Amino acid sequence: MTSSSLPPQGARRALIVGSGISGLAAALSLHRAGWQPLIIERAPERRTGGYFVRFNGPGYTAADRLGILDSLPDRRDPEGRAFEVDSRGRLTPGLTFPEQVNGTPMRMLLRSDLERVLYEAVQDLVEIRYGTGPAAITQDRDQVTVTLTDGSVESADLLIGADGIHSSVRSLVFGPEDLYRKDFDHVVAACVMDGPLPGMRDGDTLVATAPGRSAWINSYRDHPPVAFLLYRTDWPAAEIRKKPSDALRQAFAGFGGDIVPAMLEAMNRSESVLFDQVSQIHLSRWSQGRVLLLGDSAWCMTLHSGQGSGMGIAGAELLARLLTEHGDLPTALGSWEQRLRPLVTRYQKEALRMRHFFMPANRFGRIARSTLIRAASTPVGAKLGKALMG
Ligand SMILES: Cc1cc2nc3c(=O)[nH]c(=O)nc-3n(C[C@H](O)[C@H](O)[C@H](O)COP(=O)(O)OP(=O)(O)OC[C@H]3O[C@@H](n4cnc5c(N)ncnc54)[C@H](O)[C@@H]3O)c2cc1C
């Protein structure tokens, strides 16, 4: 942090837990609004990994307002081809991601693109303290006080829990995760592959779906493809305790010709594999006094919504604007929640609907999906397809 970047004397302090997309966006927005943010991150260093992000809607607008849009690449490959893979591994034309949704632009990004651009925007402005997290939180009329796991104590005007779906801030202030987590009967696995599969061209996207199973390979400009698998199980919490390679081999046995086994091999070679259950977070309030939840900790929508990162940024940017507009904290936080909740509710509902597009629940869903994709070659079908992929 350089001396020229010091916030004005007497600036209000915000303690932000988590240096993911939401936490970094909150730090940038609040610093711009004259606050003095401090980020606390549990990981020992920057978390730079992650998967694909379809970036449009409120997050896109907020990124523009924050002045970071021009630094964000569009990794869509204009030469890219999209294929559906049938049960025997044969390829048919698939759906590509549109450049616009409802007249508003969309970019294909990686989570690491967003993280890097936000990190670079705050690195000289905001202190990030790694390797620690909240152990206890108390608050009174004037401040919120956090005892950290390294024994230090920090006080602030506002505490922002941007610490993801398994938020400690939420557990400490709002209660145990079980009260707020709604599990889908899905498990997700994803990894960055070490290159395209044999026979695939750079830029090719492959999708194989069957009732209760789906496998995707998404390709990007200047980046290796990302493999992404979803499957249905009655006991996702038990499933994710299994060794990922064993669970995936069992779940995808006999599926997708040679392509899915090759994806599983690529996952076995990968150093970092996401293997988790798919859940949403639902709370009736996102703030209590001087403590506010932001991003996945408050409203995790699942990857099916395609808006998780975007809403973290949109929520952060709106928060800073309302804190400037209303000097009074309860009014600002109340107004923030009132304005965001309809959008979050809509995206959470859309995620429920979209889960059938990502992975058909039954044979009829599979047929409906195939029909839609075949119809995408007609003008009406193309519009429908674009609406779905957006
Ligand atoms: C496969 C996949 C595809 C997705 N696709 C999209 C998409 O197309 N579009 C989209 O917008 N979103 C998408 N998402 C969702 C998106 O990635 C998340 O919604 C978003 O990254 C959440 O950001 P966050 O900062 O709120 O939480 P996180 O990214 O979870 O960050 C939380 C941070 O808090 C830290 N932390 C946790 N606990 C503590 C603690 N106790 N103390 C201190 N620090 C702590 C963590 O280390 C982490 O750095 C996708 C997700 C997945 C898995």
The ligand as a Gaussian input file, in Angstrom:
#p B3LYP/6-31G(d) Opt

LIG

0 1
 C      -17.936000     -25.007000     -12.210000
 C      -18.463000     -23.649000     -11.834000
 C      -18.959000     -22.814000     -12.823000
 C      -19.435000     -21.543000     -12.501000
 N      -19.899000     -20.747000     -13.506000
 C      -20.266000     -19.479000     -13.229000
 C      -20.689000     -18.604000     -14.277000
 O      -20.788000     -18.981000     -15.443000
 N      -20.990000     -17.325000     -13.969000
 C      -20.890000     -16.860000     -12.683000
 O      -21.125000     -15.661000     -12.472000
 N      -20.552000     -17.680000     -11.653000
 C      -20.233000     -18.976000     -11.895000
 N      -19.883000     -19.811000     -10.877000
 C      -20.025000     -19.353000      -9.475000
 C      -18.904000     -18.470000      -9.036000
 O      -17.655000     -19.098000      -9.253000
 C      -19.089000     -18.153000      -7.543000
 O      -20.419000     -17.756000      -7.311000
 C      -18.189000     -17.012000      -7.135000
 O      -16.849000     -17.259000      -7.485000
 C      -18.279000     -16.828000      -5.615000
 O      -17.372000     -15.877000      -5.198000
 P      -17.257000     -15.476000      -3.661000
 O      -16.128000     -14.509000      -3.600000
 O      -18.582000     -15.064000      -3.133000
 O      -16.873000     -16.825000      -2.891000
 P      -15.560000     -17.724000      -3.008000
 O      -15.027000     -17.744000      -4.385000
 O      -15.894000     -19.027000      -2.389000
 O      -14.473000     -16.964000      -2.119000
 C      -14.486000     -17.039000      -0.719000
 C      -13.100000     -16.681000      -0.198000
 O      -13.157000     -16.668000       1.217000
 C      -12.064000     -17.408000       1.740000
 N      -12.485000     -17.943000       3.029000
 C      -13.331000     -18.967000       3.269000
 N      -13.486000     -19.145000       4.586000
 C      -12.722000     -18.214000       5.190000
 C      -12.463000     -17.898000       6.541000
 N      -13.019000     -18.582000       7.547000
 N      -11.627000     -16.874000       6.815000
 C      -11.032000     -16.161000       5.808000
 N      -11.248000     -16.428000       4.504000
 C      -12.084000     -17.437000       4.203000
 C      -11.799000     -18.484000       0.700000
 O      -10.481000     -19.010000       0.804000
 C      -12.029000     -17.697000      -0.579000
 O      -10.863000     -17.029000      -1.000000
 C      -19.427000     -21.095000     -11.147000
 C      -18.945000     -21.943000     -10.145000
 C      -18.478000     -23.212000     -10.477000
 C      -17.986000     -24.114000      -9.381000

